[in-house]
Amino acid sequence: MTEFDLSQTDRLLTTTKQVRKRLDLERPVPIDLVLECIDIASAAPMGGNLERNRWLIIDDPATKVALGEMYARVGGPYLRSNAESVEAGTRQEKVIESSEFLVDHLAEVPILLLAMRLDRVPVDGGTAAAAGFYGSVAPGVWSFQLAARSRGLGSTWTTFHLAEEEAAAELLGIPPTVTQVALLPVAYYKGDSFSPAPRRPARDITFRNRWKQPVD
């Protein structure tokens, strides 16, 4: 017998969205609430339980403006180029529209949270080393997003600013031995709760023993 209410845990897992346009840009977010979510995120699996992950809360207005400019220099052209090939009325068009909104308003988001890991990605370890490195950070970021969602906060995983990682590191005083992994805009979300996103059923995307061999 499970000790969890599966209806609640399943609802949390299936309705935690990447939130952009519905971020409340006016309502302050308490730092203690963000720290509470980071405490929960720190319990996520990580390689060797070495606790090499670090977090940086950014709420200084001038710093957010500077990061927003870096973000826009990369995100703006990227989204415009992709918008040309997206069909009108599709989910992809909505994602681009909401992403464009975030490019225009990143500096107005109450909290920007930077997820990092000590050390650099191994340059000669191939796919295995890169997967292990980022695989120690991604679960914590997702756990943060789940914890935030359950407290009425929206967030989204963003990486546009990483095209200017060195400039961002200089701005934020991050040493060159630290890798920036994701920048999460964090704010209370507006409107009603979220519904599960439409997704293909597991049997359509899962194989058994061999590539493209059906589960059944």
C-alpha positions in Angstrom: 0.0 0.0 0.0 1.5 3.3 -1.0 1.8 6.1 1.6 1.0 8.8 -0.9 -2.3 10.2 -2.3 -1.6 9.3 -5.9 -4.3 11.6 -7.2 -2.4 14.5 -5.7 1.1 13.5 -6.6 0.0 12.6 -10.2 -1.8 16.0 -10.5 1.4 17.8 -9.3 3.6 15.9 -11.8 1.3 16.3 -14.8 0.4 19.9 -14.2 3.8 21.5 -13.4 4.3 23.5 -16.6 7.0 25.7 -17.9 5.4 29.0 -17.0 6.2 32.3 -18.9 3.2 34.5 -19.8 1.4 33.6 -16.6 4.1 34.7 -14.3 2.9 37.5 -12.0 5.4 40.3 -12.5 4.0 42.5 -9.8 3.8 40.3 -6.8 7.0 39.9 -4.7 8.3 36.4 -4.0 9.6 35.9 -0.4 13.3 34.7 -0.4 12.4 32.3 2.4 9.9 30.6 0.1 12.6 30.1 -2.6 15.0 28.7 0.1 12.3 26.3 1.2 12.0 25.0 -2.4 15.8 24.7 -2.7 15.8 22.7 0.5 13.5 20.2 -1.1 15.4 20.3 -4.4 18.6 19.4 -2.6 17.1 16.1 -1.7 17.0 15.1 -5.4 19.3 12.4 -6.6 22.9 13.5 -7.5 26.0 11.6 -8.5 27.8 10.1 -5.6 25.7 12.3 -3.2 28.6 14.8 -3.5 26.3 17.9 -3.2 28.2 19.8 -5.9 25.1 21.8 -6.9 24.8 25.4 -6.1 22.0 28.0 -6.4 22.1 31.8 -6.9 19.1 33.9 -6.2 19.0 37.1 -8.3 16.6 39.9 -7.3 18.7 43.0 -7.8 17.0 45.1 -10.5 20.1 46.3 -12.3 21.5 42.7 -12.4 18.3 41.4 -13.8 18.3 44.1 -16.5 21.8 43.1 -17.5 20.9 39.4 -17.6 17.8 40.2 -19.5 19.9 42.0 -22.2 22.1 38.9 -22.6 19.0 36.7 -22.7 17.4 38.9 -25.4 20.5 39.1 -27.6 20.3 35.3 -28.0 16.6 34.5 -27.5 15.2 37.2 -29.7 16.8 36.1 -33.0 16.5 32.4 -32.2 12.7 32.7 -31.6 12.1 34.9 -34.6 13.9 32.4 -36.9 11.9 29.5 -35.5 8.6 31.4 -35.7 8.9 31.5 -39.5 8.7 27.7 -39.7 5.9 27.1 -37.2 2.3 26.6 -38.3 -0.3 29.0 -37.0 -2.6 27.7 -34.2 -0.2 24.9 -33.1 1.2 24.2 -29.6 4.6 25.1 -31.0 3.4 28.6 -31.9 2.1 29.1 -28.4 5.4 28.1 -26.9 7.2 30.6 -29.1 4.8 33.4 -28.2 5.2 32.7 -24.5 9.0 32.5 -24.9 9.0 35.9 -26.7 7.0 37.3 -23.8 9.7 36.1 -21.4 12.5 37.6 -23.6 10.7 41.0 -23.4 10.0 40.8 -19.6 12.8 38.7 -18.0 14.1 41.7 -16.0 10.6 42.2 -14.5 10.3 38.7 -13.0 10.7 39.0 -9.2 13.3 36.2 -8.8 15.8 34.8 -11.3 17.3 31.5 -9.9 20.5 30.2 -11.4 21.2 26.5 -11.0 24.9 25.7 -11.1 27.4 22.9 -10.4 30.9 23.1 -9.1 33.5 22.0 -11.7 33.3 22.1 -15.5 31.8 19.6 -17.9 34.5 17.0 -18.7 35.8 17.9 -22.2 37.2 14.5 -23.0 34.7 12.2 -21.4 32.2 12.0 -24.2 28.5 11.5 -23.8 28.8 9.4 -20.6 30.7 12.2 -18.8 28.3 14.9 -19.9 25.2 12.9 -19.1 26.6 12.2 -15.6 27.5 15.8 -15.0 24.1 17.3 -16.0 22.3 14.3 -14.6 23.3 15.4 -11.2 21.8 18.9 -11.6 18.6 18.3 -13.7 16.7 16.3 -11.0 17.3 19.1 -8.5 16.0 21.7 -10.9 12.9 19.7 -11.6 12.3 19.1 -7.9 12.6 22.8 -7.4 10.0 23.4 -10.0 7.6 20.8 -8.4 8.1 22.3 -5.0 7.5 25.8 -6.4 4.4 24.7 -8.2 2.9 23.2 -5.0 3.4 26.6 -3.4 1.8 28.7 -6.1 5.0 29.6 -7.9 5.6 29.2 -11.6 9.0 28.7 -13.2 10.6 27.7 -16.4 14.0 26.1 -17.4 15.8 28.6 -19.7 19.3 28.6 -21.2 19.5 31.5 -23.7 21.9 33.5 -21.5 24.4 30.6 -21.5 25.5 31.7 -25.0 27.1 34.5 -23.0 28.1 32.4 -20.0 31.4 34.2 -19.5 29.8 37.6 -19.4 27.2 36.3 -17.0 29.8 34.8 -14.8 31.7 38.1 -14.7 28.5 40.0 -13.9 27.5 37.6 -11.1 31.0 37.0 -9.7 30.9 33.3 -10.6 34.4 31.7 -10.8 35.4 29.9 -14.0 35.5 26.6 -12.2 31.7 26.7 -11.9 29.2 25.6 -14.6 25.9 27.5 -15.1 23.2 25.0 -16.0 19.8 26.7 -16.1 18.3 30.1 -15.3 14.8 29.8 -13.8 12.5 32.9 -13.7 10.4 32.4 -10.6 7.1 34.2 -9.7 3.6 33.5 -8.5 1.5 32.4 -11.4 -1.7 34.1 -12.5 -5.1 32.6 -13.4 -6.6 29.2 -12.7 -4.6 26.0 -12.1 -3.0 24.1 -14.9 -4.3 21.1 -16.8 -2.1 18.2 -18.0 -0.5 18.8 -21.4 -1.6 16.5 -24.2 1.0 13.8 -24.6 1.3 10.6 -26.6 0.5 7.4 -24.6 3.4 5.4 -23.2 2.9 2.5 -25.5 3.4 4.8 -28.5 6.8 5.9 -27.3 8.2 2.9 -25.4 10.0 -0.1 -26.9 11.0 -3.4 -25.3 14.4 -5.0 -25.5 15.2 -3.6 -29.0 14.7 -0.3 -30.8 11.2 0.0 -32.1 10.2 -3.4 -30.8 6.7 -3.0 -29.3 6.1 -3.5 -25.6 3.4 -6.1 -26.2 
